Amino acid sequence: MSAKKRIVVAMSGGVDSSVAAALVARAGHEAIGVTLQLYSARASARKGACCAGQDIQDAKRVAASLGIAHYVLDYEARFKKAVIEDFADTYARGETPVPCVQCNEKVKFADLLDTARELGADAMATGHYVRRVEGAHGAELHAASEGARDQSYFLFATTQVQLDYLRFPVGEMPKAEVRAIAAELDLITAAKPDSQDICFVPEGRYTNVIDKLRPNAARPGEIVDASGTVLGRHDGITHFTVGQRKGLGLSGNGEPIFVLKLDAANALVVVGPRSALASTAFTLRNVNWLMPAQGSIDCQVKVRSMRPPVPARVTPLEGGAASVELLSPEDAVAPGQACVFYDGLRVLGGGWITAAAPMAQVA
């Protein structure tokens, strides 16, 4: 933006959003910092969380040092309903959730974006490591310049209308440069560690969250092989994810055993050899397209945030669904995870995995 604009900056209290706010202000725009309170003061004391008690104070101090307005919005109830309860429900269905996508889709890029518009802002900026590129048909979402920091997988649900309004000031920068700018400006967040793991799960014990919100989800059941033979028992399917090897309590097998499938209706954990984890075909629901979806497209897809993209063919189906065919098999394609489509660095869209067919079934 060349002319002076009013831009709301989502400030989580970390170094990335702090520098995003600094860059907006440095460019001569009217920057308004907004921080979301997603937890109560007691629950937010844990280190490594974002939008926590200390983070709110850090965001306030950064805004003050930059000389910009700053507001704190209480989104605790919205976050619990849209993200935390969805997290518990997804595990209860025997699926593996991606809460960061839900947070971006249903809180940061929905409610907060509406608030930015109510404040009369011309745009909203965040500290995400992605790039917004002006294409022939409007704004495009691209992966970050520094691949190791790229967060585009978590933003696949961003709509075209939202993308037209959003800005990502640090998406072109390596992390080292972002920290250098923060140090140059003497921001309190310059050396602050990045948030780790799922922000609302204390010490990584996600089952504590599920047991509290959905106590009936952890009913005991059987561990069986693909033929239905009972190999053992478990305390609840919420303790398992597709692809898991440790914690099964099984021994004496000729080869390592992995979780292949979770049957929530019958409280079954289906296990088998690693070779049975491979899939080359699966279906998606609630697909979001950032390009016209006309027939099958050849592209690259990511089925987990940390996995490299692999060649695939994606075919739109009725009702916002799609089918995906991989050119080479991927292990542990888990229902509930996201599958994101790429054309090089450009995000074409993505959806939620509903079911994966084992290679034996595909053949």
C-alpha positions, 0 to 999 in steps of 0.5 A: 500500500503506497498511500497512508492506510489504517491497518489493524495488526493482530499482535499475539505477543511474539516477535513475528507479530511485533515486527509486523506491527513495526513494519506497518508503522514504519511504512507510514500507516496508522497501525492499530494493535489488537491482541486476543485473550484466548485463556483465563489468567490462570490457564494462560500462565504456561510458557510456550502458549500464545495469546496468554497472560504474559503475551498480552503484556508483551504486546502492550509494551511493544505497541507502546514502544512503537507509539501505536494504539493497542486493544485487548479483546476477550475471545475466550468463549469463542475460542473454546467453542470454535477450537478447543471443543472442536479439538475434543470432538475430532479426537472423539470421532477417531480423527486427528485434528489440526487446531491451528487451522481452526483458530485461523479460520474461525477466530483470527480470520473471521471474528477478528477480521470483522472487528478490523472492518468495524474499526474502519481498517483498510486491511489487517496484517498478521505475523504469519510466514506466508506471502500475498502475491498479486496475480492476474485474477487477484490476490494469491496465497504463496508459501513463505520465502524461508521454507522452514518457517512456512505456515501456508499449510495452516492457512489453506481455509483462507477465503479469497475475500479474506485474502484480499483484505489481509497482509503478511509483512514478514512473509518475505523475510527469514526469521533471522532478519525479523529478530534483527529488526526487533533487536534494532528497535529494542522490542521486548520480544526480540529474543522471545522463544517461539510458541511450541506445540498446541497452545491450549494443551498443558505440557502436551497432554492433550488427553487431559483436555479431551477427558475434561470436555468429553469424558465419555469419549475414552471408553475402553475397547479392543485392539484388533488386527485387520482381520478382526482378531483381538490382540489386546485392550485399550482405555480409549481411542482418544489415546491413539492416532493413525500411524502411532507405534508406541504405547500400544502395549503389544509385544511378541510380534514379528514386526513393528505394529502401527495404528491403521484405523480408529473405529469410534463407533465400536471403540476399536483400534485397528493395527497392522504392519507399516506396509498397511499404512500406505495410501495413494487415494483418499477423499476430502470434505469442506474443500476451500479453493483459491482458484477456479475449480474446473475438473481435475488438476495436477498439483502437489499436496501436503498431508501433514504440515511437516511433510514435503509436498508430493505430486497428485491429482485432485478432482472436485466432487459435489458438495464441496468434496474432492478426491485425491490420487497420489503418484506415490504412496504416503504413510498414515494419511489420517482422517481429520488432518488437512490436505493442502494443494500447491502449484509450486509455492502457490496455495491452490486450496485444501480440505479435510481428509475424511477417509484413506483407502489402503493400497490393497483396496486401491489396487 
